[in-house]
């Protein structure tokens, strides 16, 4: 029975000691008993959230393909940040979008006998500013879409608060300057923006659902406060109604920006209770990040009660057993 808070700092240390090659061990941490069985053969390996040098990744797409083949991956999905009509340093430039799509399709053909390559975009949703997801899907003939919120719009003054990246001071300054330090208003705006994205854009996958907590670091709120849990539950209800997949994103852990997955244990437990499908993603920005915390995350999901994760194969999403 799961209970209490998991200490992901301890988890990080233990996994670093074993250098991600742990075959069988039992970890007890704050009431959690996570059985790390031999997951090397438990399922087809995959990653559907991948960024290359076309956006804010550090390598050309083919480098990721070669690494995925080396890791014996079944599927690799590229999901560059879709262009947004604002000055930024992370999204694909509008003029390079079709080149990106063409490059991924060519790699799919070149390596079709070794790995399944899929074309996607991680699309930001900012009401009144960003394009409809369908516009990108039709233009690029995408296999799937990931919907995310990195820039939170104030409901009245319409200023944008950037919540991502490793600059905590930027997060804090935005909270003070744009939301006048009102963390409840800011977090409510974040989740309501996600809700609107889900209902109006219907993305296949919801990216890093609770990333709003990353730079908060339990300073302004905790995920165990009632008002916060109510907001998350409202969003989960909408996800269930819309039929979206929720990614379990490992990036915060391996970048040491978070002691938890995105979403964390409390949210994952609620997703499981609501029978909402999930998938595992590294949100890789480097080829060597493709498989970080894959097996460990699978073990955590298994411990919570998940029996399957979602994978994209032959043009559709399907369940893959966690054995």
C-alpha positions in Angstrom: 0.0 0.0 0.0 1.5 3.3 -1.0 1.5 6.1 1.6 3.4 9.2 2.7 5.9 11.2 0.7 8.6 9.6 -1.3 12.1 11.2 -0.9 13.4 11.5 -4.4 16.7 12.9 -3.2 17.4 9.5 -1.6 16.1 7.8 -4.7 18.5 9.9 -6.8 21.5 9.0 -4.7 20.7 5.3 -4.7 20.2 5.1 -8.4 23.4 7.1 -9.1 25.4 4.6 -6.9 24.1 1.8 -9.0 24.7 3.8 -12.2 21.2 3.0 -13.6 22.2 -0.6 -14.1 20.2 -2.0 -11.1 18.7 -5.4 -12.0 17.1 -6.3 -8.7 16.9 -4.4 -5.4 14.3 -3.2 -3.0 14.2 0.4 -2.0 12.3 1.6 1.1 11.9 5.3 1.3 9.4 7.1 3.4 6.8 4.3 3.3 7.3 3.3 -0.3 8.5 -0.2 -1.3 9.7 -0.1 -4.9 10.8 -3.4 -6.4 13.4 -2.8 -9.2 13.0 -6.1 -11.0 14.8 -6.9 -14.2 13.0 -4.4 -16.4 15.5 -4.7 -19.3 13.2 -7.1 -21.1 9.9 -6.0 -19.8 8.7 -4.1 -22.8 9.6 -2.5 -26.0 11.8 0.6 -25.3 10.6 4.0 -26.5 10.7 7.8 -26.1 8.1 10.0 -27.6 9.3 13.4 -26.2 12.5 14.4 -27.9 14.1 17.8 -28.8 16.9 18.3 -31.3 18.9 21.3 -32.5 16.0 22.4 -34.6 14.7 23.8 -31.3 16.5 23.7 -27.9 18.1 20.3 -28.1 21.9 20.0 -28.6 22.2 17.5 -31.5 21.0 16.8 -35.0 18.1 14.4 -35.2 20.1 11.5 -36.6 22.3 11.5 -33.5 19.2 10.6 -31.4 18.2 7.9 -33.9 21.7 6.3 -33.7 21.6 6.4 -29.9 18.1 4.9 -29.8 19.2 2.0 -32.0 22.3 1.5 -29.8 19.9 1.3 -26.8 17.8 -1.2 -28.7 14.7 1.1 -28.8 11.6 0.0 -30.6 10.3 3.6 -31.2 11.5 7.1 -31.1 9.2 10.1 -31.4 10.6 13.6 -32.2 8.6 16.4 -30.7 10.3 19.7 -31.3 8.8 22.8 -29.7 6.3 24.2 -32.2 6.9 27.8 -33.4 5.3 30.5 -31.3 4.8 34.1 -32.4 7.0 35.6 -29.6 10.7 36.2 -29.2 12.1 33.1 -27.5 15.1 30.8 -27.4 13.5 27.4 -27.3 11.0 26.9 -30.2 11.6 25.9 -33.8 11.7 29.0 -36.0 8.7 29.3 -38.3 10.9 29.2 -41.4 12.5 26.0 -40.3 9.4 24.0 -39.4 8.9 22.2 -42.7 12.6 21.4 -42.9 12.3 19.8 -39.4 9.4 17.7 -40.6 11.1 16.7 -43.7 14.3 15.7 -41.8 12.3 13.4 -39.4 10.4 11.8 -42.2 13.6 11.0 -44.1 15.2 9.5 -41.0 12.1 7.3 -40.6 12.6 6.0 -44.1 16.3 5.6 -43.8 16.1 3.6 -40.6 12.8 1.9 -41.1 14.3 -1.6 -40.7 15.9 -0.8 -37.4 13.5 1.5 -35.5 10.1 3.2 -35.8 10.5 6.9 -36.1 7.5 9.2 -35.4 7.0 12.9 -36.2 5.4 15.1 -33.6 5.5 18.6 -32.0 5.3 19.8 -28.4 2.9 22.7 -28.9 2.6 25.5 -26.5 -0.9 26.8 -25.7 -1.3 30.5 -25.0 -4.9 31.6 -25.6 -5.1 34.4 -28.1 -1.5 34.0 -29.1 -0.5 30.5 -30.3 -1.9 28.7 -33.4 -4.5 25.9 -33.1 -2.9 22.5 -32.8 -4.8 21.3 -35.8 -3.1 23.8 -38.0 0.3 22.2 -37.1 -1.1 18.7 -37.5 -2.4 19.4 -41.0 0.6 21.3 -42.2 3.1 18.8 -40.9 1.0 15.6 -41.1 2.0 14.9 -37.5 1.7 11.4 -36.0 0.7 12.9 -32.6 0.8 16.1 -30.6 2.0 17.0 -27.1 0.3 19.9 -25.4 2.2 21.9 -22.9 2.1 25.2 -21.0 5.5 26.9 -20.4 4.2 30.5 -20.4 1.3 31.3 -18.1 -0.9 34.2 -19.2 -2.4 36.5 -16.5 -6.2 36.4 -16.8 -6.4 40.2 -16.7 -3.2 42.0 -17.6 -2.3 39.3 -20.2 1.4 39.4 -19.3 3.3 36.1 -19.6 5.0 34.3 -16.8 7.8 31.8 -17.9 7.8 28.9 -15.5 10.3 26.6 -17.1 14.1 26.5 -17.2 16.6 26.3 -14.4 16.5 30.0 -13.4 14.6 30.2 -10.2 15.1 33.9 -9.9 13.3 34.4 -13.2 10.4 32.3 -11.9 10.3 34.4 -8.7 10.5 37.7 -10.5 7.7 36.8 -12.8 5.5 35.7 -9.9 6.1 39.1 -8.2 5.9 41.4 -11.2 3.1 39.7 -13.2 1.0 38.1 -10.4 1.9 40.5 -7.6 3.2 37.6 -5.6 -0.2 35.9 -5.5 0.8 32.3 -5.9 -2.8 30.9 -5.8 -3.8 33.2 -8.6 -0.7 32.2 -10.6 -1.2 28.5 -10.1 -4.9 28.7 -10.8 -4.1 30.5 -14.1 -1.6 27.7 -15.0 -4.1 24.9 -14.5 -7.0 26.7 -16.0 -4.8 27.4 -19.1 -4.1 23.6 -19.3 -7.8 22.9 -18.9 -8.6 25.2 -21.8 -5.8 23.7 -23.9 -7.2 20.2 -23.3 -10.8 21.1 -24.2 -10.1 23.4 -27.1 -7.0 21.7 -28.7 -7.4 18.0 -27.7 -3.7 17.0 -27.6 -2.8 13.4 -27.7 -0.5 13.8 -24.7 -0.3 16.3 -21.9 3.3 17.3 -21.3 4.8 17.6 -17.7 1.4 18.2 -16.2 2.5 19.7 -12.8 5.6 21.5 -13.9 4.4 24.6 -12.2 5.9 23.1 -9.0 9.5 22.7 -10.4 10.9 26.2 -9.5 8.5 26.6 -6.6 10.5 24.0 -4.6 7.9 23.9 -1.9 8.5 27.6 -1.0 5.2 29.2 -2.0 2.9 26.2 -1.9 3.0 22.4 -1.5 1.2 19.9 -3.6 -0.6 18.6 -0.4 -2.6 21.8 0.2 -6.3 21.5 -0.4 -6.6 24.4 -2.8 -3.8 22.9 -4.9 -5.2 19.4 -4.9 -8.6 20.7 -5.9 -7.1 22.4 -9.0 -5.2 19.3 -10.0 -8.4 17.1 -9.5 -10.4 19.5 -11.7 -7.7 19.1 -14.4 -7.7 15.3 -14.1 -11.4 15.2 -14.5 -11.1 17.2 -17.7 -8.3 14.9 -19.0 -10.5 11.8 -18.3 -13.4 13.4 -20.1 -11.3 14.3 -23.1 -9.3 11.0 -23.3 -5.8 12.4 -23.3 -2.7 10.5 -22.3 -0.5 12.0 -19.5 3.2 11.7 -19.9 5.3 10.8 -16.9 8.3 13.0 -17.5 11.7 12.1 -16.0 13.6 15.3 -16.9 13.3 17.1 -13.6 15.0 14.2 -11.8 18.0 13.6 -14.1 18.6 17.4 -14.4 18.4 17.7 -10.6 15.7 20.4 -10.9 13.1 18.4 -9.0 13.0 15.6 -6.4 10.0 14.2 -8.3 8.7 13.1 -11.6 6.3 15.3 -13.5 3.6 14.5 -12.4 4.6 13.5 -8.9 3.3 10.5 -6.8 0.1 12.1 -5.5 -1.0 13.0 -9.0 0.0 9.6 -10.4 -2.0 7.9 -7.8 -5.1 9.9 -8.7 -4.5 9.2 -12.4 -4.4 5.5 -11.7 -7.6 5.7 -9.6 -9.3 7.5 -12.5 -7.9 5.0 -15.0 -6.2 7.6 -17.1 -3.5 6.2 -19.4 0.1 7.3 -19.1 3.4 7.0 -21.0 7.0 7.5 -19.9 9.2 10.1 -21.5 12.6 11.5 -21.0 11.9 14.9 -22.6 15.4 14.4 -24.0 17.4 17.4 -25.2 20.6 15.3 -25.7 20.9 11.8 -27.2 22.4 10.5 -24.0 19.3 11.5 -22.1 16.9 9.2 -24.0 16.7 6.4 -21.5 17.4 8.3 -18.2 15.1 7.0 -15.4 13.0 4.9 -17.8 13.3 1.6 -15.8 13.0 3.4 -12.5 9.9 5.2 -13.6 8.4 2.0 -14.8 9.0 0.4 -11.4 7.3 3.4 -9.7 4.3 3.1 -12.0 4.1 -0.6 -11.4 4.2 -0.1 -7.6 1.4 2.4 -7.8 -0.7 -0.1 -9.7 -0.3 0.7 -13.4 -0.2 -2.4 -15.5 0.4 -0.7 -18.9 1.8 2.4 -20.5 0.8 3.9 -23.9 3.0 3.6 -26.9 2.5 4.9 -30.5 2.7 2.1 -33.1 1.3 1.7 -36.6 -0.4 5.0 -36.6 -2.2 4.7 -33.2 -1.8 4.7 -29.5 -1.9 1.3 -27.8 -1.3 -0.3 -24.4 2.1 -1.9 -23.7 2.3 -4.2 -20.6 4.6 -3.4 -17.7 5.6 -7.0 -17.1 
